[in-house]
């Protein structure tokens, strides 16, 4: 089973007239990059919250927001009397100078942001547990989203890896023709030089040495093993994005070597198609956990 690093989840819980809402969005990243926004009264629990997020989501660019809805918002607000008194006295001359209505003057002062303060109390254990529950719901939702996205990615990866395996098999018919054609080309070029003192034994030795350098049997065998290893890894119960990426790198190395050794236009065309499919595989792997 594989998981995508793209996901979204939401969770909520209610305690003592407060509704805690958690929203989490994730994108691909090599490490766990957690951007957590929580009200300041819960900063003491930030480390624990981060640990719970990283334990479930493991890695990715993670944006997480905790917001609070209060059933009776009026109970959480209060007038800061000291600031109000200071501002009232300082602006009293305005009321007298411009003959302002006293009620209008007070109404104006109450619109000053510093006048109204939020009454905050130290959260108790039950309230923190309610917050943790909202996070647990959101994390579960994100994980389910990632699993569903991962299944879509797996279908595409299976398809492209199978295409690479089929293209590898398509090379075989050209191999039997390749060696005789290379031999004939070399001999033709020697004849064009009009050099009649060719040592046939030495020529044969040089041809064997040259053809051995062009042999890509080992590369084909290793590439098939990498394909099997890729298929076995992607079928594991846990997501293996990094491991699949390493296997894809090894496949790239074998395909490149196969292309450089082929010395045949038809085979090189097949190799180009294999490279194209593998690049699409690597693009998808960048978004797998």
Secondary structure, 3 states (H helix, E strand, C coil): CCCECCEEEEEEEEECCEEEEEEEEEECCCCEEEEEECCHHHHHHHHHHHHHHHHHHCCEEEEEEEEEEECCHHHHEEECHHHHHHHHHHCHHHHHHCCCCHHHHHHHHHCCCCCEEECCCCCCHHHHHHHHHHHHHHHHHHHHHHHHHHHHHHHHHHHHHHHHHHHHHHCHHHHHHHHHHHHHHHHHHHHHCCCCCCCHHHHHHHHHHHHHHHCCHHHHHHHHHHHHHHHHHHCCCCCCHHHHHHHHHHHHHHHHHHHHHHCCHHHHHHHHHHHHHHHHHHHHHCCEC
